[in-house]
Amino acid sequence: MEVPRLRWEYLTYEDPNGGKIVIWPHLPCILMPNSLRVRKWDGLALLYSRDDIAILKEEEKDEIKSPGINVQAVLASGGTMGLLLTDIQALEVNGPNIPDPEPIRLLRHAENSGQKPVYTIIPEITDKEWEEWYSKCADNQVKIINLLKIINKSRRYSKNRLNASKMVEKSEKINAEIGAAAASCASWWIEEQRTLNEDLIIERDERYAARIKGALKDLRNRRLDESGSSDVILLVPVHQAYLEQLYDAITKCTIIEKMERV
């Protein structure tokens, strides 16, 4: 997988039927600077399932009881996320934090406002099509080519981090430390996608796009019923390295999946 351009400004898709989808890039496990946040939005679409959100809330409770316990657990287990957290610890940024601070922050804001609906973009495991997708992922992961990719993971991670550092977009809103964190996060993202072939990635992105457009439709229709206006903004926070890929999937998507609020 090629290293994507790592940009800081959000991308906006304007639906011809009304409303906007604002895809906002953030870094995993890092609380983003205030200057980068989106202030105005009407609904929230998270790249989580309902079960994922339940886990997110449990991690938050664990963190309140024992600060740092989630990060320490991941560091002890190793893996690519462990490499990322180690990198973040060495930087002067607001992190690492688990659960991922930006999704949980936005979720709590939506819940506390009492007026901002939340949509889960990852289907439940009981969804037949999604179950089949997971099954194909599992089959792909056990292929010998993917087993071999485990070799020299640390070296590959470091190489990708170096390449990603050249793709970090310059901005007055960020400093060198956040820029370095972006390179590490992109390297982690690339490693996480490594066990997915192109067909699986396309299938996943198309499903996400259809559900995001379905969330916008639900948000727009309810606003029309309430106020007669279709001028709504659906906020979709995504990991920075996934920003342009997801935006491209949304612009190409012609399917709208019916969605309900959490």
C-alpha positions, 0 to 999 in steps of 0.5 A, spaced: 500 500 500 502 506 498 503 512 503 497 517 502 497 524 503 497 526 510 492 532 510 489 536 516 483 539 513 477 536 512 474 534 506 466 535 504 462 531 500 455 535 498 450 531 497 445 533 491 439 531 495 441 536 500 446 536 506 453 535 507 458 529 509 464 532 513 470 527 513 475 530 519 482 527 519 484 525 526 490 521 529 489 515 533 490 515 540 491 522 540 487 528 542 487 533 537 489 540 537 483 545 538 485 549 532 483 542 528 476 541 530 470 541 526 465 546 530 459 545 527 455 539 525 448 536 526 450 528 526 455 523 528 457 517 524 463 513 527 467 507 524 464 503 529 459 498 530 454 498 536 458 493 540 465 497 538 461 503 542 460 499 548 467 496 548 469 504 547 465 506 553 468 500 557 475 502 556 473 509 558 470 506 565 477 502 566 481 508 564 477 513 569 478 507 575 486 506 573 489 511 568 493 508 563 491 501 564 489 500 557 495 503 554 499 499 558 495 492 556 497 494 549 504 495 550 504 488 554 501 485 548 506 487 543 504 488 535 503 494 531 499 498 536 504 497 541 509 500 536 505 506 535 504 507 542 511 507 543 512 512 538 507 517 541 510 516 548 516 519 545 513 525 542 510 531 546 503 530 544 497 529 548 497 522 548 497 516 547 490 515 550 486 509 549 480 509 548 481 513 542 480 520 545 477 523 539 471 518 537 469 518 545 469 526 545 465 527 539 460 521 542 460 524 549 458 531 546 453 528 541 450 524 547 450 530 552 447 535 547 441 531 546 440 533 539 445 530 535 444 523 533 449 518 532 450 512 527 454 506 527 458 505 520 461 498 521 455 493 520 454 488 526 457 481 526 450 478 525 449 482 518 450 476 513 454 480 508 458 483 513 459 476 516 461 473 509 466 479 508 469 477 515 470 470 513 474 472 507 478 476 511 480 470 515 481 466 509 486 471 506 490 472 513 492 465 513 495 465 506 502 463 506 503 470 503 500 474 509 504 469 514 510 471 511 509 478 512 509 478 519 517 477 518 521 484 519 514 487 522 518 492 526 523 494 520 517 495 515 514 499 520 520 504 521 521 504 513 513 506 512 514 511 518 520 514 514 516 514 507 510 517 511 514 523 514 515 526 507 507 526 506 505 530 512 502 536 509 505 543 512 500 547 516 500 553 521 496 549 525 500 543 527 507 543 530 513 538 528 511 533 534 504 532 531 507 531 524 512 526 527 506 523 530 502 523 523 507 519 520 507 514 525 500 513 525 500 512 517 505 507 518 501 503 523 495 504 518 499 501 512 501 495 517 493 494 519 491 494 512 496 489 509 492 483 510 487 485 506 487 484 499 484 490 494 478 486 493 476 486 500 478 493 501 474 496 495 468 491 498 469 494 505 470 502 503 463 501 498 459 498 504 462 504 509 460 509 503 453 506 502 452 506 510 455 514 511 450 516 505 444 512 508 446 516 515 446 523 511 439 521 508 436 519 515 439 525 518 436 530 512 429 527 512 428 528 519 430 535 519 426 536 513 420 533 517 422 538 523 424 544 520 423 543 513 430 544 511 435 539 508 441 543 510 445 538 515 452 536 516 454 529 518 461 529 521 465 523 520 471 522 524 476 518 520 484 516 521 488 521 517 491 516 513 484 513 511 481 520 509 482 521 502 480 513 500 474 514 504 472 520 501 473 517 494 469 511 496 463 516 498 464 520 491 463 514 487 458 511 491 451 510 488 448 505 493 444 508 499 443 503 505 438 505 510 440 507 517 438 508 524 440 512 529 444 509 535 
